[in-house]
């Protein structure tokens, strides 16, 4: 469902807002955690390299091909936020933000849009 004043297939504003928030958080954590990288324990979400696709492009691609509602992105952000609050040793950075996104969006779609 498109927001008021938008085309039916236009990317919802929530995608841009979420991508901006997560990109800034990842960049901040990259700058803070870079000196500590040697001591960082890898998790299942931590990649060895940064993906070539930006967070915004990734979210737009998910929106185009997954056919999920804009509310799923809000719920996905809540899932990420809750996970990070409950696991303070895990931090969101450029190496794992894409993996957190696809996992949280998929979970949100299952909760919000599946019949």
Secondary structure, DSSP 8 states (H G I E B T S, - for coil): ---TTS-TTS--HHHHHHHHHHHHHHHHHHHHHGGGGGG----TT--SS--SS-HHHHHHHHHHHH---HHHHHHHHHHHHHHHHH-TT----TTTHHHHHHHHHHHHHHHHT--
